[in-house]
């Protein structure tokens, strides 16, 4: 699929990273477990949850740096 003249990738295609930004409360984020998210986050990664849809305490307990508005 192409949108705004840029190729989109599925979550499965993305490598694990140092940061994740959740800026919209899509159901896909709300329904994804921390265990599933962990596959896309490097140890100590920064998780930015703009809309406060993730469980902050769970991510911090796993050693992630957590920030939200």
Secondary structure, DSSP 8 states (H G I E B T S, - for coil): -EETTEE---GGGS--EEEEEE-S--HHHHTS-HHHHHTTEEEEEEEEETT--S-HHHHHHTT-EEE--
